[in-house]
Amino acid sequence: MGQRNYKTAKKMKTMKHLNYLIVALVALALVACSGNKKVAQDAGEAASSPVGPAFNADSAYQFCAKQCDFGPRTMNSDAHEQCGQWIINKFKSYGLQVTAQKATLNGYDGTPLKSTNIIASYRPELTTRILLCAHWDSRPWADNDPDSANWHKPVMAANDGASGVAVMLEIARLLKADTAKLAVGVDFVCFDAEDWGIPQWSDATDNGDSWALGAQYWAANPHKAGYEARFGILLDMVGGQGAQFYREGMSDQYAKGIVDKVWTAANAIGYGSYFPNAEGGMITDDHIPVNEKAKIPTIDIIPYYKDCQQSTFGPTWHTVSDDMQHIDKNTLLAVGQTVIQVLYTEK
């Protein structure tokens, strides 16, 4: 993921991208304490009850585990290619129209990266569309690991990559099964080459451009000429234990109304403790080129661990501990059900 000065290490990632470049200030925030109750209300104004199908956290967890079964999905690896095909096949199995956008992109060190952005479209015939996105590649280096012996090892990326794709796959599965079809189309975009940003142990200068390469490419070369979406939601690290999702500063700058919509939806259905209505810093992540190049107002749902000394992105960020043992089904549920609430209140 991108950079934050939260993360001085996720991208300096103490930094990931969230530490990626450290675009930014880390702000404090209120902490609400947990709760999984659902409250009746919709994403905007008050409603009588939660809307849309029930998000299945067990299913999403399995989708996350399946990606990890391939191993770290680092660029140019066999695991990367195999997992990419699996993601394509899963979206197709749910009746979505899938486009594999291939490009060779240059890493910060000049390495040619065989990149594939995967775009899966629900009801492609509709002109009013919502964009959901996440990255699916793994970081090649665990450069924020507390043990320096691990700094050149790949990251399994259960949370930092697989969790966002897992939530999207589960939503796609539910859309296929739901006879009450959405009134809007949905495009699920799996960005590649997000996590090849300059490692902390490198002497290279990190200006942020080394991150989010797949998103930069797609934003400048959309899969469909003239592509437009009403708004977008980026899901980054949405399965971590103890995660809370504070309002990300660049999201508030580019699309405050969408931030309000999503945070209101979370509170309405009982997940306000996961989505504190407070600032969590600014991050360089896939949503930046989508806002700046594609001109689609897009927000980032990304965790902020305000009391974590190792990284504000959480203790497993860019470490060898980013594995399935540290994925929490309750976090997946809070994010997934919130996104469903938002989708099903769109007209």
N, C-alpha and C positions, 0 to 999 in steps of 0.2 A: 504494500500500500504506500501511500505517499509520505510526506514529511510534515512534521509538526514541530514545534519546539516543545511540544509536549514530549514527543518521542525523542528526544535528542538522539536517539540512535536510530526509528522505522525508516526512515530514509533521511537525518544522520541517524534518520530513523533513530538519533536517539530520538530519532527520526524514523519510519518505514516509508512510506511516502508520507505517511503521517509523520514521521520523523523525516521523511523523504527529503525534503528540502527544508525543512522547518520553515515553512512559510511563516512561522508565526507565534503569536503570543499564546501563552497558555493561560486561560482564564480560569478562575475558580468557579465553583459551582455548588449549587445546593445539592444535597444528596437526599434522595427520597429513599426510603427503605423498602423492601420488596413487597411483591404482592402479585398474584396471578388472577385475581377476580376480574370478571368481566362486568362492565357497567354499561347500561343502556345509553347510547348516544352515537352519533355518526361522526364522520371525519370533519364535518364543518360545524353546522349548527346542531342543536340537540336532536336526537332521534329516539325512537322507542326501544331499540335493541341493537346489539351487534349485527352486522350484515355480512352476507357471504358465507361460504363453506368454512368448516372448522379446519384449521391448519393442523396437520398431523406431524408432530415433532419426531415421532419414531421413524416415520418415512424419511423426513429430511435428514435425520441422523444417519440413516443407512445410505442415503445419497452422498453424504459427506464421507462416510467410511469407504464407500466404493471408489471414490476418487483417490483416496489415500492408498487403497490396495494396489494401485499402479506404481506406487512409490512417489518420490518427489517429482513433480511435473516441471522440471527445469527445461529451459529452452534448448532445442536441438536434441533432446533425449528421446529414447524409445518410449519411456513412460509418458512423456508429454504427448507424443503422437497417438499412443493407444488410448489415453484418457480423452483426448480431444474427439476421437472417433466415437467413443462411448457416449460423451455428452451429446454429440450430434444425433446418434441413434436414439437416445432417450427422448430428446425433444421431438424427433420424428414419430416416435411411438405414441406420442400424445396428440398427434394430428397437426403439429405445427409445421409451417413452411420454413425450411432451414437453409440458410446461406452460409457457406464457409468462405470467409474473406481472407485470402492468403496474400502475404507480402513478406519480403525479406527486409528486415529493419536492422539498423546498425546499433549495437550496444555502445555503452560509454567508452569502451576500449577498442571499438572498431570491429568487434565480433559480429559476423552476419547472423541474424536471428531469424529462423524460419517460423514466422508468426501466423497464427490463424485466429481471427476474430470470428466467433460463432454467433450468428444472429438467427433467432427462432421467433417467428411471427404468428401470433394468435389472431384469427380473423383478419388476414391481410387485406381483405377487400374494404375494410373500414378506413376512412380518411382521418378520423379523430383517434389519436393513438397516445398511449402512455409508454414510456421507456423505463424498463428495469434493467439494471446492469451490475456486473461484478467482474472481477478478474479471475482467471482460472489457472494461471501459471504459478509456479513455486519459486521462491527466492533461492538462488544458487548458493548463497553463503549465509550461514547463521552468525552474522557479524555483530549481533547484539547479545550473543550468548555470554553468560557469566564466566564460562570457561574458554579462554583464548584458544585452546586446542581445537575447539569446534568452529572457529570463525570461518574456515574455508569449507565446511561441510554444508550440504544442501539442507533446506528446511522442508519438512513434510508438508507444512502449510495446510493443516486441517482447518484452522480458523482463518488464517490469512490467505484466503483464496477459495478453498473448497466449501466453506460454510455459506458464502454468498451464492455460489452456484447451486448448492443444495437447496437453499430456500427458493430460488427461482424454479428449479425442477419440480419441487413440491407444489408450488403455485400453478405451474403448467399442468401438472397431473390433475389438480383440483378443477381447473378450468375445463379440461376435457370431460370430466365426469359430471359437471354441473349443467343441468338442462336449462337453468335460468341464465342464459348467456349474457355476458357483459355487453353494455351498450357502446363500449369503446374497444379498439384493438390494443393489443399489448405486444411490444417487441422486447424480447429477452436478449440482451447482448452480453456475451461472455468475452471480455477483453483479454487479449494475450499480451505478453511482454510488459506487464505492469511492474514487475519486481526485479528488473535488471538494473535498478538504479545503483549509482556508485557506492561500493561498500565502504564502511567506516575505516577499514584498514588501508584504503587506497589513498594515494597522494593527489588524485585527480580532484579538480574543483567541481563541486556539485551546485549547479544553478537551477536544478529541478528538471531540466530537460531530459535527463537520463531515465526518468521514471515515466510510467504510463505511456509507453511507446505505442501499444496497440490502440489505446484510446485516442492518442494524437492522430494516428493514421486514419481511424474510422471517422473522427470528427471532420477531417479534411477530405475524406473520400467515403461518404456514406454508402451503405450497401444498396441504396435506392436513390436515384437522382431526385433532388428536391425533397428529400426526406424531412418530415416535420413531426414533432411530438408536442403534445400539450405541456408536458413536463417530464422530468426523469428523476429516478431514485437510484442512487448507487448504494450497493450493499457491500460493505468491506469489514471483514472480521466480525461477523454477526452471530457467532456461536460460542464465544469465550465464557469461561466460568467467571462469575462476578462482574460481568460487563454492564456498563451503563452508557447510554448514548446521549451525550450532551449536544446542544446545538452547535454545529460546526460553523466557524466564522465565515468562510468563503461561501458556504451555502446560504447563510443569512444575507450576504451581500448580493448574491446573484438571484436568489429565489426565496426571499423571506416568506412569501405567501405559501409556498410549498412546505417549508419547514413548519410553519404554523399548522398547516393542514395535517401533516404527519404526526406532529407532537400532540395535537388535539385528538386525533384518532386513537393514539396509544393511551392517552388518559381516559378517553371515553369508554374503552373496553377493559380497563383495569390494569394497564401496563405502564402507568405513569411513573412508577418507581424505576423502570428501565429507561425512561425517557425524561430525565429531569429538564425542566424548562429553564436552563441556565447555559451559559457559554462554556464551550470546551476547547477553545483555541481554533487556529486556522490551519488548514492542511492542503498540501499539494497532492492531489489524488486524481483518479480518472475523471472525476466530474469537472475538473478545471478546463481541459480542452473541449469537453462537451458543451460547456457554457460559452467559452470564448470563441471556439471555431465553428461548432455546429449551431450555436445560438439557441440551444434548448435549455430552458431554466431547469437546472438539475441540482439536487442536494445529495449530501453524503451522510448515510447512516453509518457511523464509525464510533468505536468505543473511546471513552476517555476515563482512564484510571487515575484519578487525581492524587491518590495517596500511594501509588506504586513507584518505588524508588528506581526500579530498573528501567521502566518506560511507561509513559502515560498511555501507550497503546496496550499495556498489559504485560504480565511477567513472561509470557511465552513468545512475545513478538520478536521475530527474527532470531529465534533460538531453536535448538534441536528438540525442545519440549513442546513445540507447536504440533501436537499430535492428537489423536482421538481421545486419549485419556483426559484431555483438558477441554473437551467440548461439552457444553451443557445444553441439554434438550430444552430446558426452560427458556434459555436465551433465544434459541432458534424459534421457539413458539412465540415469544413476545414480539420478535421482529416480523415473523411470517404472518401472524394474525393481524398485526398492525397494517402491513402492506395490503392484505386482503381487504381490510376495512376501508382503506383509501380507494382501492380499485372499485369496490362495489358501491361507493357513494358518488362515483363520477357519472355524469349524465351525458 
